Amino acid sequence: MTSPNPERHLVEGPRDPEHDATATYVLEPAYVTRLTDRIIATSGETKQATSPINLAPLAQIPQSTEADVETAFERARAAQKVWAQTPFSERERLLLKLHDVVLARQAEIADVVVLESAKARKDAFAEVLHVALTARYYGRTLSKHLASPRRPGVFPVLTNVHVNRIPKGIVGIISPWNYPFTMALVDGLAAVAAGNAVVAKPDAQTMLSALLAAELLDEAGFPAGLWNIVAGPGSRVGTQIIERADYICFTGSTATGKLIGKQCAERLIGCSLELGGKNPMLILADADVAKAADGAVRAVYSNAGQLCVSIERLFVADEVYDEFKAQFVARTKALTLGATLDWENDMGSLISQDQLDTAVAHVEDARSKGATVLAGGEARPDLSPYFFEPTILEGVTPEMTCHGHETFGPVVSLYRFKTEDEAISLANEGAYGLNGSIFSKDVKRARELAKQVKCGTININEAYAATFASIDAPMGGMRESGTGRRQGAEGLLRYTETQSVASQSVVPLAPSFGLSEEQYAKVMTLSMKVLKAVGRA
């Protein structure tokens, strides 16, 4: 894990963390300290972060107190008052600068992300792309989204109405570990673009990726105090953020999302929640089987299945089932597995013992109840401590845990269907509705079928990237997969309040020129009839 490039901040051989609290096996101590110094934390407590690649220590993460959270909000409120007055053109300039900074430092970003998550490097690069795409999108469209459009007034010419978009204030971002650079930054970028400041609590397992993201904001020129990071358990730090924020953005489990939704409701503040999924892919009878098998590999095994939009249920038309199964199994078995910083790995590791335990439990439960393992099905500690093979199950039935529960790992269940109505019904089973996929040569027909699938995003002849990378398209879940949308105008406007401002000219909306109330009512009645006749809304 060495590099000739000093900008990647990797070091040779171990230092001894027992005698040096800043020691790390793979990152320069000074680099780690530079990042962790960004955390607002005065408790004196630290939590050791280790790499799931080999359990090497990465950093000692300072832990925040309730007073530290208050300090973060004080800094954020001071910065936000100034930032909200910053012209849209200046915000756009900084966002476009961030686009360039992210691309320029992509090797360093990928190193940190892989070290913290053990994902394949290509999946870490996807995070670089997504952040750059998001920064560029809002850097090009911010003025359009936040403009104050004119709306029709009650009387043409006499009533002039504009709708303003006012920033919420301070947005609390509680981000997950699975895409630690992307999820730490993209939701907050939209919040900042809209004129807000951010207080962020990244997941404890991937703090360095989130701290590096904050450093890149500084390099791009965003004002100090606009982006503040605290660290600690959600029960302490997360709750304190919810008690102070003007809006909450959370990505994580459905169970936690429900709790956060209740807490936000008690304060009458808004929230957006991207939660769990048990995402379906439909391979129709007319699908290009080879393309569908390739797409399924990406859909299921990207980031070892630890992706909110990963596919965990494959529904295949009876006419092509056997052919698809053979090709999908062959492609799965041919994947290159490994947990390293190198590019050659097709799939990396799970991030933790908890994730490994879930994958093992789901597969063993299914196997014990009669399911067939077509590929994989075993832990691979020879590759890394939490590695689990890419796994295909056949014959999964409702009494098996993995049938309806999210695995969030490289495990997929394969099902056969006879009619498209049956496929739609199967896809809509359960409470989730985040992402879906349809493979068919008849794209028009697939688009019509997509309307019947209860998912917030549907990809046709693609796994998930077509919607995920199209930043102008909103992304989010239906049913228990969450509420609210990221990306597009919706992803920005969720962080604003609408304010209608109307000016009235010549006459008031009340009797004038000596009219009585009765006469005024007759004039208004005539006016209503005339406006309807001329097509006025």
C-alpha positions, 0 to 999 in steps of 0.5 A, a space after each residue: 500500500 505504498 505510492 510514489 506520489 506524495 500527494 496520496 499521503 500513503 506511508 511505508 510500513 507500520 508505526 506503533 499505535 500503542 506508543 503513538 496516538 496519531 500513528 497509522 499504518 497507511 496514512 501519514 500522521 500529519 495528514 490524518 491530524 490535518 483532517 481530524 482537526 476539522 472536527 469540532 470536539 473538546 471532550 478529549 475522547 477519541 474513537 479509533 478508526 480502522 481499515 476493513 481491508 486489514 484492520 490497520 488503525 487509520 486515525 483517532 477520531 475526536 468525539 464531540 460533546 453537546 457543547 461542541 454541537 452548540 458551537 458548530 451551530 453558532 459558527 454556522 449561523 454566523 456564516 449563513 447570515 453572510 452567505 445568504 446575501 452572496 450573489 448566485 453568480 459567486 456561489 456558482 463560481 465556487 461550485 464550478 471550482 469545487 468540480 475542478 478540485 475534486 477531479 484534480 485530487 481524485 487519486 487521494 480521494 479514492 485512496 481514503 475512501 478505499 482505506 475506510 470502506 474496503 470497496 473496489 477502487 472503481 466504486 470509489 472513483 464513482 464517488 468522485 464522479 458523482 460529487 463532480 457532477 453534482 457540483 457542476 450541475 448546481 454551478 450551472 443551474 443555481 440561478 435558474 432554480 432560485 430565481 423569483 418567478 412571476 406568477 399570475 395575480 388575481 387581476 392582470 397588470 393590477 396584481 403583481 406576484 413573485 415567488 421567492 426562495 428563502 434558505 431554511 438556515 442551518 441544515 443538519 446532514 447525517 450521512 452514512 458509511 457506504 458512499 462516504 465521500 458522495 453522501 457526506 457532500 452532495 446533499 450538503 452541496 445543494 443546501 449550501 447552494 441554496 444559501 444555507 450553512 451545514 452542520 454534518 455528522 458523518 458515520 463514525 466508520 468513514 470520518 476521514 472521507 467526510 473530512 477530506 470533502 470539507 477540506 476540498 470545500 475550503 480549497 474551492 474557496 467556500 467561506 469558513 464556518 459554512 460547513 461544520 463537522 461533529 463526531 459521535 454516536 447518533 444517540 448523542 450528537 445526532 439528537 443534538 443536531 436535530 434539536 437545533 437544525 432548521 432542516 434535516 437530511 438523513 440517509 440510512 436505515 428505515 428504522 432510524 429514519 422513522 425515529 428521525 422523522 418523529 423528532 423532526 415532526 415534534 419541532 415542525 421542521 422538514 426532513 428528507 429521508 433516503 432509507 432502505 430498499 429491496 430493489 427489483 430488476 425485471 428481465 423481460 422476454 424480449 431483453 438482450 440477455 447478454 446486456 441484462 446479465 452484464 447489467 445485473 452484475 453491476 446492479 448487484 455487486 457494485 460496492 459489494 451490494 452496499 448501495 441503497 439502489 443495489 438490486 437484491 431481487 432478479 425477476 426473469 421471464 420464463 422464456 429467457 430464464 435459463 439462458 440468463 441464469 447461465 450467463 449471470 452465474 458465469 459472469 458472477 464467478 468470473 469477477 476479480 475479488 480483492 480488498 486493495 487500493 488497486 484498480 483490478 478488483 471487480 468487487 471489494 469487501 463489506 465494511 464491518 463484522 455487522 454487515 458480514 454477519 447479516 450476509 452470512 445469516 441471510 444465506 445460511 437461513 435461505 440454504 437451510 430452508 431449501 434455497 440453492 446457492 448458484 454462486 458464492 455463499 461463503 465468507 472469504 477471510 483470506 481476502 480480508 476480514 469482512 469479505 463475502 463472495 458474490 452470491 446468487 440464490 435460487 428457490 428463495 421463498 417468503 419464509 426465508 429472511 432474505 426474501 423481504 429483508 434488505 441484505 445490503 450485501 452481495 447477495 441476490 435472489 433469482 426468480 422466474 415469472 410467466 407474465 408481465 403482470 406477475 412481474 409487476 406484482 412481484 416487484 411491488 411486494 413488500 414495503 420498500 420502493 427505492 430503485 428498480 430496473 427493467 431490461 427490454 428491447 422495447 424501451 417504449 413498452 418498458 417506460 409504460 411498465 415503469 409507471 406501474 412499479 412503485 419505486 422512486 427511480 427506474 432504470 431501463 437497460 441499466 442497473 442504477 447509474 442512468 438515474 443516479 448520474 443524471 443529476 437533473 433527475 430527482 432521486 428518492 424513495 416511495 413508501 418505506 424507502 423514504 421521503 423527499 428527493 435529492 438531485 435536480 431542482 427538487 434536491 435544491 428547493 427542499 432546502 428553501 421556504 417559498 415566499 409569495 410577494 404580491 404588490 397591488 396597484 391602482 385599486 385595492 382588493 376592497 370597495 373603492 371609488 365610493 362603491 358599497 359592499 353590495 356594488 363591489 360584489 356585483 363588480 367582482 362577479 362580473 370580473 370573474 365571469 370576464 376572466 373565465 371567458 378570456 381563459 384566465 386561470 
